[in-house]
Amino acid sequence: MWKREHRQSLIAKDPFADLGDDNELEVQQGYIHVRIQQRNGRKTLTTVQGIPYEIDPKKVLKAFKKQFACNGNIIEDEEHGECIQLQGDQRAKVLQFLTEQEISTKEKVKIHGF
């Protein structure tokens, strides 16, 4: 009898299971995610996800490309929606641009990567 009771208490329970996916919660709260991905060798990609709907991502991409002197495009991701992809490690520059243009605050921009 004692073993059954302890076995029940050792079963892993997820306290956040009923909240849904973490990414959905963070996108709903208005966070912008800036990530870096490793490509071949030393090459990297920077992705920007979660730009507010009232801002045209094509215009933001054009400004990024001009100011950062890099190439980029907009991709449709099934999980994250529209994402902006930029060549190279542009994380710090993207953060500075978003705060200077008052698109977002530093607290609402999350930078991921190594």
C-alpha positions as CSV (number, residue, x, y, z in Angstrom):
1,M,0.0,0.0,0.0
2,W,2.8,2.4,0.9
3,K,4.5,1.9,-2.5
4,R,1.4,2.8,-4.5
5,E,0.9,6.1,-2.6
6,H,4.5,7.1,-3.3
7,R,4.4,6.1,-6.9
8,Q,1.4,8.4,-7.4
9,S,3.4,11.3,-5.9
10,L,6.4,10.7,-8.1
11,I,4.5,10.9,-11.4
12,A,5.6,14.0,-13.2
13,K,2.9,16.6,-13.5
14,D,3.1,19.7,-15.7
15,P,1.7,22.6,-13.8
16,F,1.6,24.7,-17.0
17,A,-0.1,22.1,-19.2
18,D,-3.5,24.0,-19.3
19,L,-1.9,27.3,-20.3
20,G,-1.0,26.3,-23.8
21,D,2.1,26.9,-25.9
22,D,4.7,29.4,-24.4
23,N,5.3,31.0,-27.8
24,E,1.6,31.8,-28.2
25,L,1.5,33.5,-24.7
26,E,4.6,35.6,-25.4
27,V,3.4,36.7,-28.9
28,Q,0.0,37.7,-27.3
29,Q,1.8,39.8,-24.8
30,G,3.5,41.8,-27.6
31,Y,7.0,40.5,-27.4
32,I,9.4,40.7,-30.3
33,H,11.8,37.8,-30.5
34,V,15.2,38.3,-32.1
35,R,17.1,35.0,-32.7
36,I,20.3,33.9,-34.3
37,Q,20.8,30.7,-36.2
38,Q,24.0,29.1,-37.3
39,R,24.4,28.4,-41.0
40,N,27.5,26.9,-42.8
41,G,30.7,27.5,-40.9
42,R,30.8,31.1,-39.5
43,K,27.7,32.3,-41.4
44,T,24.7,33.2,-39.3
45,L,21.1,34.3,-39.8
46,T,19.1,36.7,-37.6
47,T,15.3,36.3,-37.4
48,V,12.9,38.8,-36.1
49,Q,9.5,37.6,-35.1
50,G,6.5,39.3,-33.5
51,I,6.5,42.7,-35.0
52,P,3.1,44.3,-34.4
53,Y,0.4,43.8,-37.1
54,E,-0.1,47.6,-37.6
55,I,3.5,47.9,-38.9
56,D,4.3,46.8,-42.4
57,P,7.1,44.1,-42.3
58,K,8.2,45.0,-45.9
59,K,9.0,48.5,-44.9
60,V,10.8,47.4,-41.8
61,L,12.8,44.9,-43.8
62,K,13.7,47.6,-46.3
63,A,14.9,49.9,-43.5
64,F,16.9,47.0,-41.9
65,K,18.6,46.2,-45.2
66,K,19.5,49.8,-45.9
67,Q,20.8,50.7,-42.4
68,F,22.6,47.4,-41.6
69,A,24.1,46.9,-45.2
70,C,22.9,43.3,-45.3
71,N,20.4,41.2,-47.3
72,G,17.2,39.8,-46.0
73,N,13.7,38.5,-46.7
74,I,10.4,37.8,-45.2
75,I,9.5,34.1,-44.6
76,E,6.1,32.6,-43.6
77,D,6.6,30.2,-40.7
78,E,3.8,27.8,-39.7
79,E,4.4,28.3,-35.9
80,H,5.5,31.9,-35.8
81,G,3.8,33.6,-38.7
82,E,5.7,36.2,-40.6
83,C,9.4,36.4,-39.7
84,I,12.1,38.7,-41.0
85,Q,15.4,37.0,-41.9
86,L,18.6,39.0,-42.1
87,Q,22.1,37.9,-43.0
88,G,24.7,38.0,-40.3
89,D,24.5,38.7,-36.6
90,Q,22.3,41.8,-36.4
91,R,20.8,41.3,-32.9
92,A,22.2,44.4,-31.3
93,K,21.4,46.6,-34.3
94,V,17.9,45.3,-34.5
95,L,17.3,46.1,-30.8
96,Q,18.7,49.6,-31.2
97,F,16.6,50.2,-34.4
98,L,13.4,49.0,-32.8
99,T,13.9,51.3,-29.7
100,E,15.0,54.3,-31.7
101,Q,12.0,54.1,-34.1
102,E,9.7,53.6,-31.1
103,I,8.4,50.3,-32.5
104,S,9.0,48.6,-29.2
105,T,10.7,49.1,-25.8
106,K,13.8,47.2,-24.6
107,E,11.6,45.3,-22.2
108,K,9.4,44.0,-25.0
109,V,12.3,42.7,-27.1
110,K,13.7,39.3,-26.2
111,I,17.1,38.4,-27.7
112,H,17.9,34.7,-28.0
113,G,21.0,32.9,-29.1
114,F,24.6,32.2,-28.1
